Amino acid sequence: MDNLTVLDLFSGCGGMSWGLSKAGFKVLAGIDNWEPALNTFNFNHPESQIINGDMTRLNPEDVMEALHLKKGELDCIIGGPPCQGFSKNVPSSYRFLEDPRNQLFRDFLRFVKTLYPKTVCMENVAEIYNAYSGTVRDEIIDILYEAGYEVEVKVIYAPDYEVPQRRRRCFFLASRTGMSPAFSPPLFGPVEKPSLWGSHIIQYRSAWSALSDLPVLENGEGFEPMAYGKEPENEFQSQMRRDATKIYDHITRKLKEKQFSRIASLKPGQGIKDLPDHLRPKSGYSGAYGRLDCEMIAPTITRWVFHPGSGRFCHPKEIRLITIREAARLQSFSDDFRFTGTYIQKSQQLGNAVPPLLMEVFAEDIKRCCSVGSTTDQQPHPLVTA
């Protein structure tokens, strides 16, 4: 079922849309209020509309008119409402239910109720599942249920779906077509073994397995476009390269002298606690100045991926930070996706994005729900899984 239509709310640079477009969906528009991210969205989805606006102020009926949509015609609404108010990265003393950043999911659902798409897929931080004793999760389910949707909600571990990054996010999948929503079972795990679904569980992808085919660079080197120089070494790399012939954004951000000395003193897999006394900062994140190794899954890629003191963002073999393209690989953005803006803006876009490969997998679940006609006389029910 190609050409299913999708609208991306709180789109950012378009990670969710990119995954669905690779699965044959037609992306009608992306809505966001950060121009650098919308510029990237527009570059990669030139046939889609972009709407620069505050979701709390936008009228969904105006958006329907702009997209020439009738109520119930759209196949899918997707999006990840900003989630800082739920995140574990915010100190608990600063988290409260009335935080405006905790209310944006209601604007997402306001659009759902007005446009009434066949399916809905919403992403948020994993903490929303249990936040405030589950009241937010239950409110989302109840609103969708009352609007006529069946709902499955699940905390997804990205490596289960081949993403080489330890990212956990909560996903809500809803359908009003009469086909109950369900997420595809994982096909990757800690070890290789037969699965309960008759297929084979493949061992998790390591960060190095995602990066090893990219050209070697020294600190401060790189240019674009760049030739690959070697063949892909595994299925993931082939998948990332399938629609690309050149590499972009494989340029290293030059480190300061002390930053370089810190990374040079570490072995792959080591970090701030392993620094010699004369180079160790007085304080820092536990993963600060961390180097990847050739066996580990990458930690969560954040908006701070441009700074070695903000996480395990250093290359496992070369004394440097990973590049934007390498961070994009760890986020499962294929190599034909191009980022626009400054280096830091690109880092922010990456850190805020949903891994496209997750959405490419879940595209089959959305298609399955859209494969049957809409029914309004069937009583929906929520499906909640940990």
N, C-alpha and C positions, 0 to 999 in steps of 0.2 A: 504494500500500500504506500506508494510514493506520493509526494505532493500533498500530504496532510498539512494543514495550515497551523501555524503556531505564532503566538504573541509572547514576547519576552518582557516581563515587568522587572524593574530594578536590574536591568540587563547587564550593567557594567560593560566590559569589553565583549561579552557574548560567548562565554564558555559553554553555557547550556545550549544556546542556539547552534554553536559550531558542532557540537556532538549530534544534535538532531539533523542538521543539514547534511552531515556525512551519511546519515541513515535515510536520506531522501525527503526530509520534511521541507516545506516551503515556509521560510521565515518571513512573516509579513512586516514585523516592526520590532524595534527595541526601544524601550522607554527607560531613561535614566536622567539624572540631573548633573552628571559630571562630564563635561565636554571632552576631556582627553579620552575617556573610555568610550564615549559615543563615536569619536573619530575613528578609533580602532574598529568598533562594531561596523561602522559604515564602510570602512576600507575592505573588510572581509565579507560583508553582505551588501554589495553595491545595489542589488535589486530590492532591498528592503527599505522601508522608511525608518527614520530615526526621529524620536520625539524627545526633545530636551525639556523636561518639566519635572516639577515636584509632584510625586505621586499622591501626596496628601491634599493637593489642590486640583489635580486633574479630574475632569468629568469623564467617566468611562463612556458615556453616550457620545461625547465629542470625539473620542478615539474611535468608536465604532463607525461614526460617520466618515472620519478621515480615511479609514481603511475599507470603507464600502462594505461593511459587515452588517448582517442582520442578527438579532439575538438567536443564539443556538446554532449558528452556522460555523463558528470557529471550531477547529478540531482540538486544540490544546492551548492552555495558558501555562507558562512556566515562569519561574523566577525565584530569586533568593533575597527576600527583604533584609536590609541591613540588620545585623544581629548583635552589635557591640554590647547592648544591655543585658544579654544572656551569657555572653562568653566567659569562660573560666579565666581568660586573660585579664578581665576586669576584677579588681579586688572586691570581695564579697560585700564590704561596707559601702561600695558604690553601686551595688545592684539593687534595684527596686522595681516592682511591677509597674509603677506609674511612669517610669522613665519613657520619654517620647520615643526612644529608640526601640522600645519593647512593643510599640503600638503599630508599627508599620505593616505587620502581617494583616491587620484589619483592612488596610487600604488595598492590599493584594486581594483579599477576599471580597471586597466591595466590587472590584473589577470582575471577579469570577461570577458573582451573583447577577451583575448587569449583562455581561456578554454571554453567560451560560454556555461555556464550551463543553464539548463532549468529555474531555478529560482535563485534569489539572495535575501539575507536578511542581511542588514547592520544596525548596531546600533551605535549611537553616543550620546553625551550630548544633552539635549533638546535645548540648546542655538544655535545649528547649524541650527535650523529651520529658525530663523530670523537673524542669524549673518550676518553682513555686508549687511543689507537690503535684505537678502535672496539670495544673489548671490551664496553662496556655495551650498545651497540646490538646487537652480535652475541648477547649473553646474552639480551636481550629476544626477539630473533628465534628463538633456539634453544628457549627455554622455550615460546613459542607453537607452534613447529613440533612439538615433542615432544608437545604437548597436542592436536595434530590440526589446526592452523590453517595456512593459507597466509597470507603476510605481505607487505605492501608498506610500505616505509618511505621517507619523502621529506621533505626540507626545503622547507617551503612559504613562499613570499613572499606576504604577505597582499594587496598591491595587485593581484596576478594574478587575484584573485577579487573585485575591486571595493572592498575595504576601503581607505579613504583614509589608510593608515598603513604606514610602512616597518617592518613587524613580520615577523621570520623565526622560524619555529618548526618543530620536527621532529614529524611525525605518523607514527604506526604504525596501519595499517589491516589487520585480520586477519579471515579468514572460514574457517569449517569446513563450509560448505554445498556445496562443490564448485564454486562460482563464484569464480574468482580475483579478489581485491580489486584495485582500481585507482582512483586519484584522477582526478577529472574534469580535463581539460586546461584551462589558463588561457584566459580569454576577454578579458583585459585585458593591455595591454602599454605600453611607452614611447611607441609611435606607433600610429595606426590603420592596419590592413592586413588583407588576407584571411588566414585561418588555415589550417593544414594539415588541419584537420578539417572543412572545408567551411563554417565559420561566419566571423564577422568579429571581428577583434581590436579592441577599443575602447580608446582611450587611458586610462591610469590616472586614477583620480579624485583630484583635488586636495583638500586639506583645506578650502579655501574652498567648493568645490562641494558639500561635505557640510554646511556651516554657514550659507550665505548667506541662507537663508529664515528663520532664527531672529531674534527681535526684537533690536533695537539696545539695548545697555545701557551705562551708564557705570560706572566703578569703584564697587563697593559697592552697586549697584542690583540689583533683581530681587525677584520674589515668585512664589508658586504657589497655584493653577494660573494659567497665563498663556495668553492667546489667541495663536494664530500671527500674525495680523495681515496675512498675505500668502499667496499660493498657492505651492506647491512650484515650484522652478525647473528641476528635472531629475528623471530617473528615480530616482536614489538617494534624494533627499529624499522623493519620493512613497512609496518603499518604506519609509522610516523612519516615515512618518506614517500608514501604511495602516490601522492599528488604533487610532489615537489621535485625540482631539479637542482636547486641551489639552496644555500643556507643563508639566512638572515639573522641578525642579532647575536651572532657568535663572536662577541667582542668583550674582552675582559675589562672590568673597571679597575683602573690602576690603584693599587693599595699604597697607603702611606708607609713610610719606612718602618715604623714600629709595628704596624699591622702585618707587613710582610715578614718581619723577624719572628713575630708570634707564630704565624702559620708555618714558617720554615722550621721552627723548633719542634713541631708536632708530627707524629706519625699518623697514618690513616686511622680513623676511628677515635682519635684522641681529641680533647677539647680544653677548655679553660682550666680545669683542675690539674691538667698535666703540664701546664706551662711552667717554665723555670721561674723562680722567685723574682728575678729582676725584670721579667716580662709580664708577669701576671697582674691584671688590673685589680684594684682594691675590691671591686664588686662586679657582678655581671650575671647574666642568665646562665643557667646550668649548661646550655648547649652552645654558649658563646665561643667563637673561634673554633668551632668543631669542624673537623674534617670528615667527610664521608669515607667509608672504606668500600672494598669491592664486594662485600657480602651483604651489607645492610640495606634495608628499605630506607629511603630518604624520610626525614621528619617532615612535618607539615610545612609546605612552602607558604611563607607569609609575605606581607607587603614590605617587610624589612629585609628581603633577600639581597638587597644591594649592600648590606653592611655586615662584615664578618663578626662584629661584636653582638649581633642580634640573633644568632642561631647557628645551626650546623650547615652552613652554606659554602663551605670550602671544598675544593676539588680533592678527590682521593689520591690522585697521582701527581698533579701539578700544583705548584705553590701559588695559588690564586683563588679568587672567588669563582663560583660557577657563573656562567654567562646567562643572559636573559634566555637564549635558546635552550641552554641546558636546564634552566628552571622550568621553561615551558615544556620540555620533554618530561620532566618529573611530574608536571601537572597534566600530562597526556595531551597537550596541544600539538597537533600535527605540524610538520615543518612548513606547510604552505600557509599557515596562519601568520599574519604579519602584525606586529605591534607598532603603534604610532605614539609619538610624544617623546619626552625626555627619558633618560635611563630610569630615574626614580619614578616617574609616572608609569612606565612599563612595569616596574617592580610592583607598584600598587595594584595595577590592573591584574597582574598574575596572582598576587596573594589573595585578592578578593574573588577570584573566579572559581567556578565549579569545574572540576576536571571533565573535559568534553567526553572522554572515553566512558565515564559513568553514564552520561546521557545517551551515548551511542548504544550502549547495552540496554538501557531502560527504554529506548525507542521501540524495541520489539514489544515491550509490555504495553506501551501506549498504543501501538498499532493493533495489538490484540483487542484492546478495549474498543477501539474505533471500528473494528471489523464487523460489528453488529449494529443494528439500528437502535435509536434512542427509545427507551421505554420510560414512561412516567408513572405507570400504575404499580410498579414493583417497589416494595418497601426496601430502601437501602439499609445497610448496617455497616458500622465501623469495624475495621480489622486492625488491631493494634498488636505489633510484635516488637520485641526488644531488639 
